[in-house]
C-alpha cells in the first residue's frame, strides 16, 4: 500500500438541540451540575471529541449495513469478517477500511487486505465567530437543564438532577481527513458522507432519545470545494 492522497472534509456543525457529551467528575461542587460536559482543560470551552464523532458514525454505519449485532455489539473485527459473505461482508469490509479493524488482527492475510485505518477525526472546537457573539452578549457557553423521573402511580417527580448541555445554536468546526492507500479508496469519502447524513437523522452524545444532540452539517467542503448540494441530495438508505 502507498499513501496516494489525503481528502479533507470540513463543515460547520450547528446544534439544533442541547448537546451533552459527558466528562465525568473528580469532585462534587455545591451548586454544580450532576453531569458536566467535556471541556478543554485550559480554556474551559466545551468541544466535541473526535472519538465521539468517530464512534457514533461507525456505529450508525454498522447498523445500516446490518452487521451491528454480528459481533456482540462490538465493531467489525477480522474474526467477524471471516463469518460473513456476499454483500454483507463487503459492506463490513468497507467500514473496516475506513475505521480500522477492531480487536485481534492475528489474521495477517485479512489485515493486509483491509489495511490500516484511513480516517482521522479532529476534536471539533467551538467556532470562533459563535464564541465572540456569545461573549459580546455576556452569554454562558453551556446551560444547566433540570430533569427528573415521574412516579407512574403518584405522579410525583422523583430524583431531580441537573445536566449540563451546550445550547442549541452552538456551532463547531468539523475537520476529517481520509487517507487514500488503495484503488477504490475514493468510495470511502462517500461512506463518510453517508455516516454524516445518518448522524443528522439520529443524534450525538447522551440522551438522544429525549431530544438531545440533534444537529446539522452546513458549509460542507471536500478538499476546499463545496459539497453542500451533493450532501443535501444524499439518501443514506438508497439502494
C-alpha positions as CSV (number, residue, x, y, z in Angstrom):
1,X,0.0,0.0,0.0
2,X,1.1,3.5,-0.7
3,X,-0.2,6.9,0.5
4,X,-1.5,8.5,-2.7
5,X,-3.7,11.3,-1.5
6,X,-5.4,12.7,1.6
7,X,-9.0,14.0,1.3
8,X,-10.1,16.7,3.8
9,X,-13.7,17.1,4.7
10,X,-14.7,20.2,6.6
11,X,-18.1,21.6,7.7
12,X,-19.8,23.6,10.4
13,X,-21.7,21.5,13.0
14,X,-24.8,23.5,14.1
15,X,-26.7,22.2,17.1
16,X,-30.5,22.1,16.8
17,X,-30.9,21.0,20.4
18,X,-28.7,20.9,23.6
19,X,-25.7,18.6,23.4
20,X,-24.4,16.6,26.3
21,X,-21.1,14.7,25.9
22,X,-20.1,13.8,29.5
23,X,-16.8,14.5,31.1
24,X,-17.2,12.7,34.5
25,X,-16.4,14.3,37.8
26,X,-13.4,14.1,40.1
27,X,-15.1,16.1,42.8
28,X,-18.6,17.3,43.8
29,X,-19.2,21.0,44.0
30,X,-22.0,22.7,45.9
31,X,-24.5,24.1,43.3
32,X,-22.7,22.3,40.4
33,X,-24.4,20.1,37.8
34,X,-24.7,16.4,38.2
35,X,-23.5,15.7,34.7
36,X,-20.9,18.2,33.3
37,X,-19.9,18.3,29.6
38,X,-16.4,17.7,28.4
39,X,-14.3,20.9,28.3
40,X,-10.9,22.0,27.2
41,X,-8.6,21.9,30.2
42,X,-7.0,25.3,29.5
43,X,-9.8,27.4,28.0
44,X,-12.8,25.7,29.8
45,X,-14.6,25.8,26.5
46,X,-16.8,22.8,25.6
47,X,-15.8,20.8,22.5
48,X,-16.8,17.6,20.6
49,X,-14.2,14.9,21.0
50,X,-13.1,13.3,17.7
51,X,-13.6,9.9,19.4
52,X,-17.3,10.7,20.0
53,X,-17.8,11.5,16.3
54,X,-15.9,8.5,15.1
55,X,-17.6,6.1,17.4
56,X,-21.1,7.3,16.6
57,X,-20.6,7.4,12.8
58,X,-19.1,3.9,12.9
59,X,-22.0,2.6,14.9
60,X,-24.6,4.1,12.6
61,X,-22.9,2.7,9.5
62,X,-22.7,-0.8,11.0
63,X,-26.4,-0.7,11.9
64,X,-27.2,0.5,8.4
65,X,-25.1,-2.4,6.9
66,X,-26.9,-4.9,9.2
67,X,-23.8,-6.0,10.9
68,X,-24.0,-4.2,14.3
69,X,-25.2,-7.3,16.1
70,X,-22.9,-9.8,14.3
71,X,-20.0,-9.2,16.8
72,X,-22.0,-9.0,20.1
73,X,-22.3,-5.2,19.7
74,X,-18.5,-4.7,19.1
75,X,-17.1,-3.1,16.0
76,X,-16.2,-5.0,12.9
77,X,-13.3,-7.4,13.5
78,X,-11.2,-9.8,11.4
79,X,-12.9,-12.8,13.1
80,X,-16.3,-11.3,12.2
81,X,-15.4,-10.8,8.6
82,X,-14.5,-14.4,8.2
83,X,-18.0,-15.3,9.2
84,X,-19.7,-13.0,6.7
85,X,-20.2,-13.4,2.9
86,X,-21.6,-11.6,-0.1
87,X,-22.8,-8.0,0.1
88,X,-22.9,-8.1,3.9
89,X,-19.2,-8.9,4.1
90,X,-18.3,-6.2,1.5
91,X,-20.2,-3.6,3.4
92,X,-18.5,-4.6,6.7
93,X,-15.1,-4.6,4.9
94,X,-15.6,-1.1,3.7
95,X,-16.4,0.1,7.2
96,X,-13.3,-1.7,8.4
97,X,-11.2,0.0,5.7
98,X,-12.5,3.4,6.8
99,X,-12.4,3.0,10.6
100,X,-9.9,0.1,11.0
101,X,-10.3,-3.5,12.2
102,X,-11.3,-3.8,15.8
103,X,-9.9,-6.4,18.3
104,X,-7.4,-9.1,17.4
105,X,-5.9,-8.8,13.9
106,X,-3.9,-12.0,14.1
107,X,-5.3,-13.0,10.7
108,X,-2.4,-11.4,8.8
109,X,-3.8,-12.0,5.3
110,X,-7.1,-10.4,6.1
111,X,-5.4,-7.5,7.9
112,X,-3.3,-6.9,4.9
113,X,-6.3,-7.0,2.6
114,X,-8.2,-4.4,4.7
115,X,-5.2,-2.3,5.6
116,X,-4.8,0.4,8.3
117,X,-7.4,2.9,9.4
118,X,-8.0,5.5,6.7
119,X,-10.0,8.1,8.7
120,X,-8.8,10.7,11.2
121,X,-11.2,13.0,13.2
122,X,-10.0,16.2,14.9
123,X,-11.7,17.4,18.1
124,X,-14.4,19.8,17.0
125,X,-13.8,23.2,18.7
126,X,-16.4,25.9,19.1
127,X,-16.4,28.2,16.1
128,X,-14.6,31.5,16.9
129,X,-17.4,33.7,15.5
130,X,-20.0,32.0,17.7
131,X,-17.7,32.3,20.7
132,X,-17.3,36.1,20.0
133,X,-21.1,36.5,19.7
134,X,-21.8,34.8,23.0
135,X,-19.1,36.8,24.8
136,X,-20.3,40.1,23.4
137,X,-23.8,39.3,24.6
138,X,-22.5,38.2,28.0
139,X,-23.9,34.7,27.5
140,X,-22.6,31.5,29.0
141,X,-21.2,28.7,26.8
142,X,-23.3,26.0,28.4
143,X,-26.7,25.6,30.0
144,X,-28.0,23.6,33.0
145,X,-31.1,21.6,32.3
146,X,-33.2,20.2,35.1
147,X,-34.5,16.7,34.8
148,X,-36.4,14.2,36.9
149,X,-38.4,11.0,36.7
150,X,-42.1,10.8,37.3
151,X,-43.6,8.1,39.6
152,X,-46.2,6.4,37.5
153,X,-48.5,5.8,40.5
154,X,-48.3,9.0,42.5
155,X,-47.5,11.3,39.6
156,X,-44.8,12.9,41.8
157,X,-41.4,13.9,40.4
158,X,-38.5,11.7,41.8
159,X,-34.7,12.0,41.6
160,X,-34.3,15.6,40.4
161,X,-30.9,16.2,38.7
162,X,-29.2,18.9,36.6
163,X,-27.5,18.1,33.3
164,X,-25.1,20.5,31.6
165,X,-25.5,20.9,27.9
166,X,-24.1,23.0,25.1
167,X,-27.1,25.0,23.9
168,X,-29.0,24.8,20.6
169,X,-27.5,27.2,18.1
170,X,-23.8,26.5,19.1
171,X,-21.5,25.9,16.1
172,X,-18.4,23.7,15.9
173,X,-15.7,23.3,13.3
174,X,-15.6,19.7,11.8
175,X,-12.3,18.5,10.2
176,X,-12.0,14.9,9.0
177,X,-9.1,13.5,6.9
178,X,-9.2,10.3,4.8
179,X,-6.0,8.7,3.6
180,X,-6.2,7.0,0.1
181,X,-4.0,3.9,0.2
182,X,-5.6,1.6,-2.4
183,X,-7.5,1.8,-5.6
184,X,-11.1,2.3,-4.7
185,X,-10.5,4.4,-1.6
186,X,-12.3,7.3,-3.2
187,X,-15.5,5.5,-2.3
188,X,-14.7,5.9,1.4
189,X,-15.4,9.6,1.1
190,X,-19.0,8.7,0.0
191,X,-19.2,6.3,3.0
192,X,-18.2,9.2,5.4
193,X,-20.8,11.5,3.9
194,X,-23.4,8.7,4.4
195,X,-22.4,8.5,8.0
196,X,-22.7,12.2,8.4
197,X,-26.2,12.2,6.9
198,X,-27.2,9.3,9.2
199,X,-25.9,11.4,12.2
200,X,-28.1,14.3,11.1
201,X,-31.1,11.9,11.2
202,X,-30.1,10.5,14.6
203,X,-28.3,12.3,17.4
204,X,-24.9,12.8,19.0
205,X,-24.0,12.4,22.7
206,X,-26.1,11.3,25.6
207,X,-30.0,11.3,25.9
208,X,-30.6,11.3,22.2
209,X,-34.0,9.6,22.8
210,X,-35.0,12.6,24.9
211,X,-34.2,15.1,22.2
212,X,-30.6,15.9,23.0
213,X,-27.8,16.1,20.4
214,X,-29.8,17.0,17.2
215,X,-27.5,18.7,14.7
216,X,-27.0,19.7,11.1
217,X,-23.9,20.0,8.9
218,X,-23.5,23.2,6.9
219,X,-20.9,24.6,4.6
220,X,-19.6,21.1,3.8
221,X,-16.5,21.0,1.7
222,X,-14.3,18.3,0.2
223,X,-10.7,19.5,-0.4
224,X,-11.9,23.1,-0.3
225,X,-14.7,22.7,-2.8
226,X,-18.4,22.9,-1.8
227,X,-20.2,19.6,-1.4
228,X,-23.5,21.0,0.0
229,X,-25.6,20.1,-3.0
230,X,-24.1,16.6,-3.1
231,X,-24.7,16.1,0.6
232,X,-28.2,17.5,0.5
233,X,-29.3,15.1,-2.2
234,X,-27.7,12.1,-0.5
235,X,-30.1,9.4,0.7
236,X,-28.3,7.0,3.1
237,X,-30.8,4.2,2.5
238,X,-31.0,4.4,-1.3
239,X,-30.3,1.1,-2.9
